[in-house]
Amino acid sequence: MIQILKSGEFKASRKIDAAGTSAIAASVAGIIADVRNRGDAALREYTERFDSCSPDTFELPMSALDAAVSKAGPEIVGVMERAAKNIEDYHRRQMHQGYIMTDKDGIALGQRVLPIERVGLYIPGGTAAYPSSVLMNCIPAKLAGVGEISIATPPGNCGDPGFHGIDPGLLAAAKIAGAHRVFTIGGAQAIAALAFGTQTIPRVDKITGPGNAYVAEAKRQVFGIVGIDMIAGPSDVLIIADGCANAELVAADMLSQCEHGEDSIAVLVTTSAELAGKVSAEIETQLLSLPRERIARKSIDENGTIIIASTIEQAFEISNEIAPEHLEIFLDDPLLYLDLVKNAGSIFLGKNAPVALGDYYAGPNHTLPTSGTSRFSSPVSVDDFVKKSSFTYYTENALREAGADIALFAEKEGLAAHSLSVRKRMDAK
């Protein structure tokens, strides 16, 4: 049963995910080194060991994506197409142009915004399929102008010649979102293959997308060789509510995150002890009807908390300290409280905006900072798939005017050669 605490009894802590523990780190380091050294041969061995699958080829032909659209069926394909439009409309507004400044004689300064050339999107498999993650990662990359978008996702059944056991809905989403290539590999070995390349899998420049502890640790270890979006930890939700909130809906929203995994986190901060009791009871009732009851129950029992705050303002202070991935403001006139939010990955305003709305359909990205990292990081966006270069142009006269300042600054830092590189130009006839 979920614990109920008064605000004075609560001490915020950031749950550390399993990525980075010594056993996992060592295992992942070995896998990365092996794939780097032996390429496809190592990939085949790990795919057989971890996925019980020995594919003839790691890459699905693009015709498989067309076939998956038909197999998935028009109903879910229509839903994904409508979701994709919402996601595209939202992310299109994140696109930026470069600029040039020519307001000083003889000087031109500016910035270029360029797409990353090749990106790899990791899409988890295992206990569930996530077509939504395909849309959320692929669409911003496509808008950014990425030249080659590769998806890596674990195979389910190599005996399936068409899809290697991968959910047709996931492959249909890849087609809808505009992915260029799909590889049936998973786990740390997939991250290694994307980071370093193999005989058949091209090296990418950046890797995005969520995964388990081994995937997260692999992304941590290859960062610097390639870029990454973030180190994703357990999913979490925090709900702020007063005594007017509907306990049934609040409980449902908390459990929607708990079914992700046993380490997921759900928190309710409320000013009403009565609501706290009702939500606790409602959680127990709703758990009984969930297909993933075992997972959700362990999550709510071990990581769920209801906190009774003295005021709504204190509730927001607690939320900002926790820095949730998802924040639901379950209050009337929720926009009035938006300025109180300092740390949150994605904010859901009012009783008609459950997290599921953002997970699948509304448009904002669902790949969000976890484990309290919304204090300093942001949701995946078009910005994750571009890079920026600055440029500088000075005429001879412009450099002469600034030269003495530059040379003095360089000499102050003890870098004589820097100073000399400017003074030689100033002295030139």
Rosetta blueprint (number, residue, H / E / L):
1 M L
2 I L
3 Q E
4 I E
5 L E
6 K E
7 S H
8 G H
9 E H
10 F L
11 K L
12 A L
13 S L
14 R L
15 K L
16 I L
17 D L
18 A L
19 A L
20 G L
21 T L
22 S H
23 A H
24 I H
25 A H
26 A H
27 S H
28 V H
29 A H
30 G H
31 I H
32 I H
33 A H
34 D H
35 V H
36 R H
37 N H
38 R H
39 G L
40 D H
41 A H
42 A H
43 L H
44 R H
45 E H
46 Y H
47 T H
48 E H
49 R H
50 F H
51 D H
52 S L
53 C L
54 S L
55 P L
56 D L
57 T L
58 F L
59 E E
60 L E
61 P L
62 M H
63 S H
64 A H
65 L H
66 D H
67 A H
68 A H
69 V H
70 S H
71 K H
72 A H
73 G L
74 P H
75 E H
76 I H
77 V H
78 G H
79 V H
80 M H
81 E H
82 R H
83 A H
84 A H
85 K H
86 N H
87 I H
88 E H
89 D H
90 Y H
91 H H
92 R H
93 R L
94 Q L
95 M L
96 H L
97 Q L
98 G L
99 Y E
100 I E
101 M E
102 T L
103 D L
104 K L
105 D L
106 G L
107 I E
108 A E
109 L E
110 G E
111 Q E
112 R E
113 V E
114 L E
115 P E
116 I L
117 E L
118 R E
119 V E
120 G E
121 L E
122 Y E
123 I L
124 P L
125 G L
126 G L
127 T L
128 A L
129 A L
130 Y L
131 P H
132 S H
133 S H
134 V H
135 L H
136 M H
137 N H
138 C H
139 I H
140 P H
141 A H
142 K H
143 L H
144 A H
145 G L
146 V L
147 G L
148 E E
149 I E
150 S E
151 I E
152 A E
153 T L
154 P L
155 P L
156 G L
157 N L
158 C L
159 G L
160 D L
161 P L
162 G L
163 F L
164 H L
165 G L
166 I L
167 D L
168 P H
169 G H
170 L H
171 L H
172 A H
173 A H
174 A H
175 K H
176 I H
177 A H
178 G L
179 A L
180 H L
181 R E
182 V E
183 F E
184 T L
185 I L
186 G L
187 G H
188 A H
189 Q H
190 A H
191 I H
192 A H
193 A H
194 L H
195 A H
196 F H
197 G L
198 T L
199 Q L
200 T L
201 I L
202 P L
203 R L
204 V L
205 D L
206 K E
207 I E
208 T E
209 G L
210 P L
211 G L
212 N L
213 A H
214 Y H
215 V H
216 A H
217 E H
218 A H
219 K H
220 R H
221 Q H
222 V H
223 F E
224 G L
225 I L
226 V E
227 G E
228 I E
229 D L
230 M L
231 I L
232 A L
233 G L
234 P L
235 S L
236 D E
237 V E
238 L E
239 I E
240 I E
241 A E
242 D L
243 G L
244 C L
245 A L
246 N L
247 A H
248 E H
249 L H
250 V H
251 A H
252 A H
253 D H
254 M H
255 L H
256 S H
257 Q H
258 C H
259 E L
260 H L
261 G L
262 E L
263 D L
264 S L
265 I E
266 A E
267 V E
268 L E
269 V E
270 T E
271 T L
272 S L
273 A H
274 E H
275 L H
276 A H
277 G H
278 K H
279 V H
280 S H
281 A H
282 E H
283 I H
284 E H
285 T H
286 Q H
287 L H
288 L L
289 S L
290 L L
291 P L
292 R L
293 E H
294 R H
295 I H
296 A H
297 R H
298 K H
299 S H
300 I H
301 D H
302 E H
303 N H
304 G E
305 T E
306 I E
307 I E
308 I E
309 A L
310 S L
311 T L
312 I H
313 E H
314 Q H
315 A H
316 F H
317 E H
318 I H
319 S H
320 N H
321 E H
322 I H
323 A L
324 P L
325 E L
326 H E
327 L E
328 E E
329 I E
330 F E
331 L L
332 D L
333 D L
334 P H
335 L H
336 L H
337 Y H
338 L H
339 D H
340 L H
341 V L
342 K L
343 N L
344 A L
345 G L
346 S E
347 I E
348 F E
349 L E
350 G L
351 K L
352 N L
353 A L
354 P L
355 V H
356 A H
357 L H
358 G H
359 D H
360 Y H
361 Y L
362 A L
363 G L
364 P L
365 N L
366 H L
367 T L
368 L L
369 P L
370 T L
371 S L
372 G L
373 T H
374 S H
375 R H
376 F L
377 S L
378 S L
379 P L
380 V L
381 S L
382 V H
383 D H
384 D H
385 F H
386 V E
387 K E
388 K E
389 S E
390 S E
391 F E
392 T E
393 Y E
394 Y E
395 T L
396 E H
397 N H
398 A H
399 L H
400 R H
401 E H
402 A H
403 G H
404 A H
405 D H
406 I H
407 A H
408 L H
409 F H
410 A H
411 E H
412 K H
413 E L
414 G L
415 L L
416 A H
417 A H
418 H H
419 S H
420 L H
421 S H
422 V H
423 R H
424 K H
425 R H
426 M H
427 D H
428 A L
429 K L
